[in-house]
C-alpha cells in the first residue's frame, strides 16, 4: 500500500485506501497512461516527502498532493515526448518551482478534475449513440478542434454543408442527452433539470438516503440546492440551498459543487465569527452577524442554531446552521470522505473546560467511527475537533 509517513514536523498525513485510489486514478487521468499510474503515484508521494517542509497547512494536503501529481505527470510526458490531452498543465519553469506548489494547489481542485473525467466518459457514451457521419463531424470539429475548412476538405463537403451537419449534430446530441442519458446529463448541468435529480451524495443528517439536487451553475440565479427525501420532506427545507452565480463557475457535477460551497462556507463564516460581521455576497456591504435560532421556514427549521448575516442595504440574508459549519470544517470533510454514509446526532450542551459548550457528533451509520466537534456556547468559537477513527 502506498502511504506517507506521519511525523510531527512534516505535515504529511497517512493516505486512506480511498485517497490512494484517487491519487492513482488522477495520475492515470493526467498522464493518459493507466499502466504507469501506480509508478507515477509512488513518485508523487516521494516528491511530497522530500518537500514536506513546504506544506504549511495540513488541511490542504490532498490539494497540495494533487498539484505535485500534476507536475510529476508533466515530467513523465516530457521524458517520453508525449502531450497530455486531458488538461492544461503548467510550464516546465512552473514544474521546477516547487516553492510555489501551494499556490498551484490553490488553483487545482481534485474533485473538479475527476468530475471532468467522468463528464468526458458521459459524452463518449452520448456520441456512441449518434449515427457514424454525425459523430465523425462533431469529433473532428469539437474534440480534435479541426477548423471547419479542413473538416470540409477531409469529408469532401462544402463549408456550408459541414456547418449544417454540425448544427444538426448538436441538436441530435442534445436529444440523446435529454432522452437516453437525461439523469446523468442533468447531474452535470448539460440539460435543464426542472425536476430534482438523485445524486451520489448521502445525506449527512440521517445517512439513509442519497440527496436529490437541482443545479444550474450558469443561469441568472446560479442555483444549487440539495434535499433529502426523508429529512427535507417539508416544503422549504433543504440540506443546502444557495444562489451565487460566480461561486460555481467552471464546476460540473453535484459533488464538485458541494465541495466548492463547503470551501466557501468554512472561510466565510470562520472570518465572520472573528470579525463579528460578514461582507454581503450581493452588494459587498458589511453585514453584522447574529448568533441566532432560525426564524424562517417551516416549524422543523425554526429554533435551529446558526449564524445569520443580514445585509442592511440590499436585505440579502445568509444563514448557516451550526451543524453546517461543523460539516464545512476540513476535519469533518476528511471524516466524511473516509465514511461516505454518516449521520449527525442532535447537539448537546456540555461543560467545555469551565465554559458552556455545544457538542456536535457525526458517526458512521455502522457506528464504528465518529467525530466530535465542540463549539463555545457563547460565541460559537471552535474549541476543538476530536475522533475521526474507529470507536
Secondary structure, DSSP 8 states (H G I E B T S, - for coil): -------TTT------HHHHHHHHHHHHHHHS-GGGHHHHHHHHHHHHHHTGGG---GGGHHHHHHHHHHHHHHHHHHHTT----SS----HHHHH-GGGHHHHHHT--HHHHHHHHHHHHHHHHHHHTS-HHHHHHHIIIIIS---HHHHHHHHT--HHHHHHHHHHHHHHHHHHHHHTTHHHHHHTTSS---S-EEEEEE-TTTSSSEEEEEE-SSSSS-EEEEE-TTTT-STT--SEEEE-GGGGTT--SHHHHHHHHHHHHHHHHHHHHHHTEEE-TTT--EEEEEEEE--SSSTTTTT-EEEEEE-TTT--EEEEEHHHHHHHSHHHHHHHHH-SSEEE---EEEEETTEEEEEEEEEETTSSEEEEEEEETTT--EEEEEEEEE-
